[in-house]
Amino acid sequence: MPTVSPVRASFVHLLTALFNANPYISCQPNFVEQLLPLYRGSLSMIDQRLLSSFLTFESYRHISVLSVLSAWSSGAGRSSRAYEAVTSLDPGKMFATAVCFPLRKGVRAVQEITENDDGSGLYDPTFVLALFAAMTREKLTGLDWVEVLRSNILGVAVAALSSRDAEMRSLGGYALSKTVASMDVSARAEIQDKLTSRVLRSKRNLNWCTSYASSVTPSPNLPPRSLDRQANLVCRL
């Protein structure tokens, strides 16, 4: 089971305490950017503290925190765009997040983690889906979508449709609908002309998942209804 370094935990506790002590000073983009190397995007208590600071910045400054989080990377260094951040995610950890999706977690709620399960083995769905939604606004090629599919992030978006939180279901549905919109006619032509049969198979799987998701969205103005968990699990796999 992944464990959190005591040194890192103590350092983050100190930083978040200082951050919350004076939001007027700490809620600055350049200060929030310094927290990115410490953030792992997981459901651990440490990452949840950092996410709470990011959300405080967003509510205090009325600036989307995605403008900062898009530079996040799971490895050393920074990402130049959301696509690089998404493709840096661990596919195995993403798959575990889709299978063990936290159904009760709200979009803006901090996940309560017990001492027996530190949550570091799963990504925070709020973070990865927001990152995914930001990525769909960028111009992506067919090969880019292949790399995105390999990250298993689409499974998390589908899993979100079974969440008990309406906002989480809306976030998952939005990510999926933006995926469909991003794969326009020119992108499909590029896939058919340049990529291999393996890519075409990935494209068919993507179309099947997005068709399945769209069937539970009654209206663009309403959040998707919660899906049956057993049927949803089949779609994630």
N, C-alpha and C positions, 0 to 999 in steps of 0.2 A: 504494500500500500504506500503511495507517495506520502512523504512527510515534509513539513515546513521547517526550514532552518530557524532555530531559536534566534539567531542574530538578525535574520531578515524580519522575523516576526516583531522583535523588539524595535527595530528601526522603523518599520511601517507604523507601529503603534505610536511612536514618537512623532512621526511626520503627520499622521492623520490628526493627532491631538493638536498639533500646532496649526494645521490647516483649519480645523473647526474653531479654534480659539478666536480667529479674526478673519472671517470670510471676505471682508472688504479688501484686505491686503492679499490674501492667499488665492482668491478666485481670479487669477490672472492667467492668460494662456501660457506665458512662459514659465510660470510656476507649475501648472498642471502638467506641462510637457516633461518636467523633471521626474514625475511620478511614473511615467510610462515604462521605463526599464524595470521597475519593481512589480508591475502588474502582469499576471500570468493568464488572466481571462478565465480563471476557474471559479468554482463554488467554495473554495477554501475561505475561512474566516478572514485571512489576510487580504485576499483579493476582494472580498465583499466590502471590507473597510475602504479599500482604494476606490471601488466602484461607487460607494456612497459619497466619497469626496468628488468624484467626477460628476455625479448627479447634482451635488450641491453647487458646483461650478455652473452647470447648465441652468439650474433654476435661478441662481443669483445673477448671472450675467445675461440670461436670456439668449445664450449662444449655444448652438448644438455642440455637444461634446464630441460628436463624430468628426468635427474639424480637427480635433486633436488625436482622437483614437485611430483615425485612418493611418497615422504614422506609426502605429504599434507594430511590433514584430515579435514572434515567439522566440526568435534567436537573437543574436547580437546585432546591434545596429538598428536602423529605422527603415520603415517602408515609405516609398515615395507616393504610393497610392493604395487605396483599399484592396485592390486585387492582390497586391503583394502581401498584404497582411493576411488575407483569407488563405492564400496558398501556402503561407508559412505555418498554418495550423496543423497539428498532429492528426492524421487521418484516423489512427486507432483510438485516440482519445475522443475524437469527434463521433466515431461510431458508437463508443460507449455512452456518450451523451444522448445520442438518438435513442438507444435501446433503454437506457435508464433515465429517461427524461423526467425532470422534476415537475410533475403535473400541477402541484399546488403553488409553484412560485409565480409571483406577479412580476410584471415588467419592471416596476420601480421598487419592488420589495426586496429587502436584503434577506438572502436565504439563511435560515437558522441551521447551523451545523452542529451536530453532537460531537462529543469528544471521541467517540468510536469511529466516526466517519468524518475526516477533515474536509472532504469535498474537493480535494485537489486533483482527483482522478477524472473529474468531469469539467467541461467548459460551462461557463455561464451562458444559458441560451439567450438572455437579453443582449449580452455583448456580441455574440457571434452572429445573431440575426440582424442586429443593427449594422454590424460591419458588412454583412452580406447585402443588406438593402443599399448601403452606400456604394458598394462595389457595382451593383447593377446600373448605377447612373453613369458609370464609366464606359468608354468604348472598348468592347472586348471582341477578339477574333474567335474563330472556331476552336483553335488550339488553346486559347485562354480558357474557354468553357470546359475543355477536357481536363485541364488542371484543376479547375474549380470542382468538377464532379469527383475527382480523385480525393478531394479533401473530405468528402462525406458530409459536407455542410447542408446539402439538400435534404438529407435524412432528418436533420434537426428541425428544418423548416416544416417538414411534413409532420414530425412528432409534435410540434407546437400546436397543431390543429386539434390535438386531444387534450390540451391544457384546460384546466378549470377556470383559468383567468381569461376574460374576454379580450383584454389588451394583448395578451400573449398570442392568442389565436389570430388576432388581427395582424400582429407583426409577422407571424408565420405565413398567413395568407398574402400579405403584401409582398413579402420576399418572393413567394412563388409566382404571384401575378407579374411582378417586375421581371422575373426570369423569363416568363413566356413572352413579354413585350420586348425584351432585349434580343430574343432570337428571331429577328426579322427575316424577311425573304432573302436578303443578301447574305446573311450569316448562314442560313440553311444551304444556300447554293455553294458557299465556300466549303462547307463540310462535305457536301456531296462530291465536289470536284477534287478536293485536295487531300482529304483524310482517309484513313484506312477503315476497313470493315468494323474494327473494334470501336472506332469513334462513332460510326453509324449506330452501332448497338447501344452505346452510351446515350446517343441522341434519342433513340426510340424509348429507352428507359426513362429519360427525362420527360419526354412527351407524355408517357403513360402516367407518371407521378403528378405532373401538372394538371392533366385532365382529371385525375382522381381528386385532386385538391379543389379544382374549380367546381366540381359537382356538389360541394358542400357549402359554397358561398352563395346565399340566396340573392344578395344584392350588393353592389359596390359600396353602399352606404351602411351596411350591416356587417358585424363581425361574423366569421364562419361559425357554424354550430360545432359543438364538441363532437369529435369522431369517436366511434367505438375503438377502444384501445387495442383489442385483438386484431381487428381489420387494419388499423393504422400500423401495427407492428409489421405486418406482412409487407406493407408499402415501403416502410423504412428499410427493410432488408433487401 
